[in-house]
């Protein structure tokens, strides 16, 4: 296992903080602005940053012959489904609850590996799947049990996580001869185009100039999430020990819950804490056993 330098630790902590705090930031962004349009503007702002990072690293962004179709197959689950359904889920749920459900992704990846590609799972992975299912059902039952609950928000978040999980399996099996940052850039371009169509079709009547809070959230996502976090992750992904990156991922929903409580005044209920513990147990069983390198 490669040991982490001081620089690696600092960047890993910054990445975890950036992604964890982004859950309440997204909630602020969609509070009085259409969610798909919010995500679209964030992506449009982030694309130039990723392009510039690739150019500064002299990474070619050319698509090999026949690669466009493969990129599209990767972009739909990894980017389009994730961003569309998760931002809709954030709109309907507390930011902490959306974070918990979103990070069921590693378990979905394990399930799709079994169902689609006939991969074999050990007892630890099956235990993780059972824990994740229990956590998701706990939150779903809580939403159904409240008069003001919104079970569709939980369902959207789970669809997003499942899409990302399937996309992760596809990425792992991809034979595209392209650098990771180039693959991500073009997947984001394709997802942005798809999101633009959805935003025009579904939210055109709601368009207006974003308020100050929405602009701040858009700027944070464009510059910090897409421009910094994604780019730095790609620089570290090949040198980070799998356990270190996995533990970083596991901290993100925890930060999402507590930063939502701190920034937005959200009050987590016992179901949220119980579900968070179950999801963390699931991620421990699946990620640490398999050495996954998931991120968002």
C-alpha positions as a Markdown table, in Angstrom:
| # | Residue | x | y | z |
|---|---|---|---|---|
| 1 | Unk | 0.0 | 0.0 | 0.0 |
| 2 | Unk | 1.3 | 3.5 | -0.9 |
| 3 | Unk | 1.7 | 5.7 | 2.1 |
| 4 | Unk | 0.1 | 9.1 | 2.0 |
| 5 | Unk | 2.3 | 12.2 | 2.0 |
| 6 | Unk | 1.3 | 15.4 | 3.9 |
| 7 | Unk | 0.1 | 16.9 | 0.6 |
| 8 | Unk | -2.1 | 13.9 | -0.1 |
| 9 | Unk | -3.6 | 14.1 | 3.4 |
| 10 | Unk | -4.4 | 17.8 | 3.0 |
| 11 | Unk | -5.9 | 17.4 | -0.5 |
| 12 | Unk | -7.9 | 14.4 | 0.7 |
| 13 | Unk | -9.3 | 16.3 | 3.7 |
| 14 | Unk | -10.2 | 19.3 | 1.4 |
| 15 | Unk | -11.9 | 17.0 | -1.1 |
| 16 | Unk | -14.0 | 15.3 | 1.6 |
| 17 | Unk | -15.0 | 18.7 | 3.1 |
| 18 | Unk | -15.8 | 20.2 | -0.3 |
| 19 | Unk | -18.1 | 17.3 | -1.2 |
| 20 | Unk | -19.6 | 16.9 | 2.2 |
| 21 | Unk | -20.5 | 20.6 | 2.6 |
| 22 | Unk | -21.9 | 20.7 | -0.9 |
| 23 | Unk | -25.1 | 18.9 | 0.1 |
| 24 | Unk | -26.5 | 21.8 | 2.1 |
| 25 | Unk | -25.1 | 24.2 | -0.5 |
| 26 | Unk | -27.1 | 22.4 | -3.2 |
| 27 | Unk | -30.2 | 22.6 | -1.0 |
| 28 | Unk | -29.7 | 26.4 | -0.8 |
| 29 | Unk | -29.3 | 26.6 | -4.6 |
| 30 | Unk | -32.5 | 24.8 | -5.4 |
| 31 | Unk | -34.6 | 26.4 | -2.6 |
| 32 | Unk | -35.9 | 29.2 | -4.8 |
| 33 | Unk | -34.5 | 28.2 | -8.2 |
| 34 | Unk | -35.5 | 25.3 | -10.6 |
| 35 | Unk | -33.3 | 22.3 | -9.7 |
| 36 | Unk | -32.4 | 21.1 | -13.2 |
| 37 | Unk | -31.5 | 24.7 | -14.3 |
| 38 | Unk | -29.4 | 25.0 | -11.2 |
| 39 | Unk | -27.4 | 21.9 | -12.0 |
| 40 | Unk | -27.1 | 23.0 | -15.7 |
| 41 | Unk | -25.6 | 26.4 | -14.8 |
| 42 | Unk | -23.2 | 24.6 | -12.4 |
| 43 | Unk | -22.0 | 22.3 | -15.1 |
| 44 | Unk | -21.6 | 25.0 | -17.7 |
| 45 | Unk | -19.4 | 26.9 | -15.2 |
| 46 | Unk | -17.4 | 23.8 | -14.4 |
| 47 | Unk | -16.6 | 22.6 | -17.9 |
| 48 | Unk | -14.1 | 25.4 | -18.7 |
| 49 | Unk | -12.2 | 24.6 | -15.5 |
| 50 | Unk | -11.9 | 20.9 | -16.3 |
| 51 | Unk | -10.9 | 21.8 | -19.9 |
| 52 | Unk | -8.2 | 24.2 | -18.6 |
| 53 | Unk | -6.9 | 21.6 | -16.2 |
| 54 | Unk | -6.6 | 19.0 | -18.9 |
| 55 | Unk | -4.7 | 21.5 | -21.2 |
| 56 | Unk | -2.3 | 22.6 | -18.4 |
| 57 | Unk | -1.5 | 18.9 | -17.8 |
| 58 | Unk | -1.1 | 18.4 | -21.6 |
| 59 | Unk | -3.8 | 15.7 | -21.6 |
| 60 | Unk | -5.3 | 15.2 | -25.0 |
| 61 | Unk | -9.1 | 15.6 | -25.2 |
| 62 | Unk | -9.4 | 13.9 | -28.6 |
| 63 | Unk | -12.0 | 11.1 | -28.9 |
| 64 | Unk | -10.7 | 8.0 | -30.6 |
| 65 | Unk | -12.5 | 6.5 | -33.5 |
| 66 | Unk | -15.7 | 4.8 | -32.4 |
| 67 | Unk | -15.3 | 6.2 | -28.9 |
| 68 | Unk | -18.3 | 8.6 | -28.9 |
| 69 | Unk | -20.8 | 5.8 | -28.5 |
| 70 | Unk | -18.9 | 4.3 | -25.6 |
| 71 | Unk | -18.6 | 7.7 | -24.0 |
| 72 | Unk | -22.4 | 8.2 | -24.3 |
| 73 | Unk | -23.1 | 4.8 | -22.7 |
| 74 | Unk | -20.9 | 5.9 | -19.8 |
| 75 | Unk | -22.3 | 9.4 | -19.6 |
| 76 | Unk | -25.9 | 8.4 | -19.2 |
| 77 | Unk | -25.7 | 6.5 | -15.9 |
| 78 | Unk | -22.6 | 8.2 | -14.4 |
| 79 | Unk | -23.5 | 11.8 | -15.2 |
| 80 | Unk | -27.0 | 12.3 | -16.6 |
| 81 | Unk | -29.0 | 10.0 | -14.3 |
| 82 | Unk | -27.0 | 10.9 | -11.3 |
| 83 | Unk | -27.2 | 14.7 | -11.7 |
| 84 | Unk | -30.8 | 14.8 | -12.8 |
| 85 | Unk | -32.4 | 12.5 | -10.2 |
| 86 | Unk | -30.1 | 13.6 | -7.3 |
| 87 | Unk | -30.8 | 17.3 | -7.7 |
| 88 | Unk | -34.5 | 16.5 | -7.8 |
| 89 | Unk | -34.1 | 14.4 | -4.7 |
| 90 | Unk | -32.2 | 17.3 | -3.0 |
| 91 | Unk | -35.1 | 19.6 | -3.8 |
| 92 | Unk | -37.6 | 17.4 | -2.0 |
| 93 | Unk | -35.5 | 16.0 | 0.9 |
| 94 | Unk | -33.3 | 17.4 | 3.7 |
| 95 | Unk | -29.7 | 17.7 | 2.4 |
| 96 | Unk | -28.5 | 15.1 | 4.9 |
| 97 | Unk | -31.1 | 12.5 | 4.0 |
| 98 | Unk | -30.3 | 13.0 | 0.3 |
| 99 | Unk | -26.6 | 12.5 | 1.1 |
| 100 | Unk | -27.3 | 9.3 | 3.0 |
| 101 | Unk | -29.3 | 7.8 | 0.1 |
| 102 | Unk | -26.9 | 9.0 | -2.6 |
| 103 | Unk | -24.0 | 7.2 | -1.0 |
| 104 | Unk | -25.7 | 3.8 | -1.2 |
| 105 | Unk | -24.0 | 3.9 | -4.6 |
| 106 | Unk | -21.2 | 1.3 | -3.8 |
| 107 | Unk | -23.8 | -1.2 | -2.8 |
| 108 | Unk | -25.7 | -0.7 | -6.1 |
| 109 | Unk | -22.4 | -1.2 | -8.0 |
| 110 | Unk | -21.9 | -4.5 | -6.2 |
| 111 | Unk | -25.5 | -5.6 | -7.0 |
| 112 | Unk | -25.1 | -4.7 | -10.7 |
| 113 | Unk | -21.8 | -6.5 | -10.8 |
| 114 | Unk | -23.7 | -9.7 | -9.7 |
| 115 | Unk | -26.9 | -9.2 | -11.8 |
| 116 | Unk | -25.4 | -8.0 | -15.0 |
| 117 | Unk | -21.8 | -9.3 | -15.1 |
| 118 | Unk | -22.1 | -12.4 | -13.0 |
| 119 | Unk | -19.5 | -11.3 | -10.5 |
| 120 | Unk | -19.3 | -13.2 | -7.3 |
| 121 | Unk | -19.7 | -11.5 | -3.9 |
| 122 | Unk | -18.5 | -12.7 | -0.5 |
| 123 | Unk | -20.4 | -12.7 | 2.7 |
| 124 | Unk | -19.2 | -9.2 | 3.7 |
| 125 | Unk | -20.6 | -7.7 | 0.5 |
| 126 | Unk | -24.0 | -9.4 | 1.0 |
| 127 | Unk | -24.0 | -8.1 | 4.5 |
| 128 | Unk | -23.4 | -4.6 | 3.1 |
| 129 | Unk | -26.2 | -5.0 | 0.7 |
| 130 | Unk | -28.6 | -6.0 | 3.5 |
| 131 | Unk | -27.5 | -3.0 | 5.6 |
| 132 | Unk | -28.0 | -0.5 | 2.7 |
| 133 | Unk | -31.4 | -2.0 | 2.0 |
| 134 | Unk | -32.3 | -1.6 | 5.6 |
| 135 | Unk | -31.2 | 2.0 | 5.7 |
| 136 | Unk | -33.0 | 2.9 | 2.6 |
| 137 | Unk | -36.2 | 1.3 | 3.7 |
| 138 | Unk | -36.0 | 3.0 | 7.1 |
| 139 | Unk | -35.8 | 6.4 | 5.4 |
| 140 | Unk | -38.6 | 5.5 | 2.9 |
| 141 | Unk | -40.9 | 4.4 | 5.7 |
| 142 | Unk | -40.1 | 7.6 | 7.6 |
| 143 | Unk | -41.1 | 9.7 | 4.5 |
| 144 | Unk | -44.3 | 7.7 | 4.0 |
| 145 | Unk | -45.2 | 8.0 | 7.6 |
| 146 | Unk | -45.1 | 11.8 | 7.7 |
| 147 | Unk | -48.0 | 13.9 | 6.4 |
| 148 | Unk | -45.4 | 16.3 | 4.9 |
| 149 | Unk | -43.1 | 13.6 | 3.8 |
| 150 | Unk | -42.0 | 13.2 | 0.2 |
| 151 | Unk | -41.2 | 9.6 | -0.7 |
| 152 | Unk | -40.6 | 10.6 | -4.3 |
| 153 | Unk | -37.5 | 12.5 | -3.2 |
| 154 | Unk | -36.1 | 9.3 | -1.6 |
| 155 | Unk | -37.0 | 7.3 | -4.7 |
| 156 | Unk | -35.3 | 9.9 | -7.0 |
| 157 | Unk | -32.2 | 9.8 | -4.8 |
| 158 | Unk | -32.1 | 6.0 | -5.0 |
| 159 | Unk | -32.5 | 6.1 | -8.8 |
| 160 | Unk | -29.6 | 8.5 | -8.9 |
| 161 | Unk | -27.4 | 6.2 | -6.7 |
| 162 | Unk | -28.4 | 3.1 | -8.7 |
| 163 | Unk | -27.5 | 4.9 | -12.0 |
| 164 | Unk | -24.1 | 6.0 | -10.6 |
| 165 | Unk | -23.5 | 2.4 | -9.3 |
| 166 | Unk | -24.2 | 0.9 | -12.7 |
| 167 | Unk | -22.1 | 3.5 | -14.3 |
| 168 | Unk | -19.2 | 2.7 | -11.9 |
| 169 | Unk | -19.3 | -0.9 | -13.0 |
| 170 | Unk | -19.4 | 0.2 | -16.6 |
| 171 | Unk | -16.4 | 2.5 | -16.0 |
| 172 | Unk | -14.5 | -0.4 | -14.4 |
| 173 | Unk | -15.0 | -2.5 | -17.4 |
| 174 | Unk | -14.5 | 0.2 | -20.0 |
| 175 | Unk | -11.7 | -0.3 | -22.6 |
| 176 | Unk | -11.7 | 3.3 | -23.8 |
| 177 | Unk | -8.1 | 4.3 | -24.6 |
| 178 | Unk | -8.5 | 7.8 | -23.1 |
| 179 | Unk | -7.1 | 9.5 | -19.9 |
| 180 | Unk | -9.6 | 9.6 | -17.0 |
| 181 | Unk | -9.9 | 13.4 | -17.1 |
| 182 | Unk | -10.7 | 13.3 | -20.8 |
| 183 | Unk | -13.4 | 10.7 | -20.3 |
| 184 | Unk | -14.9 | 12.8 | -17.5 |
| 185 | Unk | -14.8 | 16.0 | -19.6 |
| 186 | Unk | -16.7 | 14.4 | -22.5 |
| 187 | Unk | -19.2 | 12.6 | -20.2 |
| 188 | Unk | -19.9 | 16.0 | -18.6 |
| 189 | Unk | -20.3 | 17.6 | -22.0 |
| 190 | Unk | -22.8 | 15.0 | -23.0 |
| 191 | Unk | -24.7 | 15.2 | -19.7 |
| 192 | Unk | -24.8 | 19.0 | -19.9 |
| 193 | Unk | -26.4 | 18.7 | -23.3 |
| 194 | Unk | -29.0 | 16.3 | -22.0 |
| 195 | Unk | -29.6 | 18.4 | -18.9 |
| 196 | Unk | -30.1 | 21.4 | -21.1 |
| 197 | Unk | -32.9 | 19.6 | -23.1 |
| 198 | Unk | -34.6 | 18.5 | -19.8 |
| 199 | Unk | -34.3 | 22.0 | -18.3 |
| 200 | Unk | -35.8 | 23.7 | -21.4 |
| 201 | Unk | -38.6 | 21.1 | -21.6 |
| 202 | Unk | -39.6 | 21.0 | -17.9 |
| 203 | Unk | -38.5 | 24.3 | -16.4 |
| 204 | Unk | -38.7 | 26.9 | -19.1 |
| 205 | Unk | -41.7 | 28.6 | -17.6 |
| 206 | Unk | -39.9 | 28.9 | -14.2 |
| 207 | Unk | -36.8 | 30.5 | -15.5 |
| 208 | Unk | -35.7 | 33.8 | -13.9 |
| 209 | Unk | -32.5 | 35.4 | -12.7 |
| 210 | Unk | -31.0 | 33.5 | -9.8 |
| 211 | Unk | -30.9 | 35.3 | -6.4 |
| 212 | Unk | -27.7 | 36.0 | -4.5 |
| 213 | Unk | -27.9 | 32.7 | -2.6 |
| 214 | Unk | -28.5 | 30.6 | -5.8 |
| 215 | Unk | -25.7 | 32.4 | -7.6 |
| 216 | Unk | -23.4 | 31.6 | -4.6 |
| 217 | Unk | -24.4 | 27.9 | -4.7 |
| 218 | Unk | -23.9 | 27.8 | -8.5 |
| 219 | Unk | -20.5 | 29.4 | -8.2 |
| 220 | Unk | -19.5 | 26.9 | -5.4 |
| 221 | Unk | -20.5 | 24.0 | -7.6 |
| 222 | Unk | -18.9 | 25.3 | -10.7 |
| 223 | Unk | -15.6 | 26.4 | -9.2 |
| 224 | Unk | -15.1 | 24.2 | -6.1 |
| 225 | Unk | -16.9 | 21.0 | -7.0 |
| 226 | Unk | -16.3 | 20.7 | -10.8 |
| 227 | Unk | -13.3 | 23.0 | -11.1 |
| 228 | Unk | -11.3 | 21.9 | -8.0 |
| 229 | Unk | -12.7 | 18.7 | -6.4 |
| 230 | Unk | -13.1 | 16.7 | -9.6 |
| 231 | Unk | -9.8 | 17.8 | -11.1 |
| 232 | Unk | -7.8 | 17.2 | -7.9 |
| 233 | Unk | -9.5 | 13.8 | -7.5 |
| 234 | Unk | -8.3 | 12.7 | -10.9 |
| 235 | Unk | -4.8 | 13.8 | -10.0 |
| 236 | Unk | -4.9 | 11.7 | -6.8 |
| 237 | Unk | -7.0 | 8.7 | -7.9 |
| 238 | Unk | -4.1 | 6.6 | -9.2 |
| 239 | Unk | -1.8 | 7.3 | -6.3 |
| 240 | Unk | -4.2 | 7.0 | -3.3 |
| 241 | Unk | -4.4 | 3.8 | -1.4 |
| 242 | Unk | -7.8 | 2.2 | -1.9 |
| 243 | Unk | -8.6 | 2.2 | 1.8 |
| 244 | Unk | -7.8 | 5.9 | 2.2 |
| 245 | Unk | -10.0 | 6.9 | -0.8 |
| 246 | Unk | -12.8 | 4.6 | 0.5 |
| 247 | Unk | -12.7 | 6.1 | 4.0 |
| 248 | Unk | -12.8 | 9.6 | 2.4 |
| 249 | Unk | -16.0 | 8.6 | 0.5 |
| 250 | Unk | -17.5 | 7.2 | 3.6 |
| 251 | Unk | -17.1 | 10.5 | 5.5 |
| 252 | Unk | -19.1 | 12.5 | 2.9 |
| 253 | Unk | -22.6 | 11.5 | 3.9 |
| 254 | Unk | -21.7 | 12.0 | 7.6 |
| 255 | Unk | -20.5 | 15.6 | 6.7 |
| 256 | Unk | -23.7 | 16.0 | 4.6 |
| 257 | Unk | -25.9 | 15.3 | 7.6 |
| 258 | Unk | -24.0 | 17.4 | 10.1 |
| 259 | Unk | -23.3 | 20.3 | 7.8 |
| 260 | Unk | -27.0 | 20.4 | 6.9 |
| 261 | Unk | -27.8 | 20.7 | 10.6 |
| 262 | Unk | -25.2 | 23.4 | 11.0 |
| 263 | Unk | -25.8 | 25.5 | 7.9 |
| 264 | Unk | -29.5 | 25.0 | 7.3 |
| 265 | Unk | -30.7 | 24.2 | 10.8 |
| 266 | Unk | -32.0 | 20.8 | 9.7 |
| 267 | Unk | -32.9 | 18.4 | 12.5 |
| 268 | Unk | -31.9 | 14.9 | 11.9 |
| 269 | Unk | -34.3 | 12.3 | 13.4 |
| 270 | Unk | -33.4 | 8.9 | 14.8 |
| 271 | Unk | -34.2 | 7.3 | 11.5 |
| 272 | Unk | -31.5 | 9.5 | 9.8 |
| 273 | Unk | -28.8 | 8.5 | 12.4 |
| 274 | Unk | -29.8 | 4.8 | 12.2 |
| 275 | Unk | -29.8 | 4.9 | 8.4 |
| 276 | Unk | -26.5 | 6.6 | 8.4 |
| 277 | Unk | -24.9 | 3.9 | 10.6 |
| 278 | Unk | -26.4 | 1.2 | 8.3 |
| 279 | Unk | -25.1 | 2.9 | 5.1 |
| 280 | Unk | -21.7 | 3.3 | 6.7 |
| 281 | Unk | -21.7 | -0.4 | 7.6 |
| 282 | Unk | -22.7 | -1.2 | 4.1 |
| 283 | Unk | -20.0 | 1.0 | 2.6 |
| 284 | Unk | -17.4 | -0.5 | 4.9 |
| 285 | Unk | -18.4 | -4.1 | 3.9 |
| 286 | Unk | -18.4 | -3.3 | 0.1 |
| 287 | Unk | -15.8 | -0.5 | -0.4 |
| 288 | Unk | -13.1 | -1.6 | 2.1 |
| 289 | Unk | -13.3 | -5.2 | 1.1 |
| 290 | Unk | -13.1 | -4.4 | -2.7 |
| 291 | Unk | -10.9 | -1.3 | -2.5 |
| 292 | Unk | -13.3 | 0.9 | -4.3 |
| 293 | Unk | -12.4 | 4.4 | -5.6 |
| 294 | Unk | -15.8 | 5.9 | -5.8 |
| 295 | Unk | -16.3 | 9.7 | -5.7 |
| 296 | Unk | -18.7 | 12.6 | -6.4 |
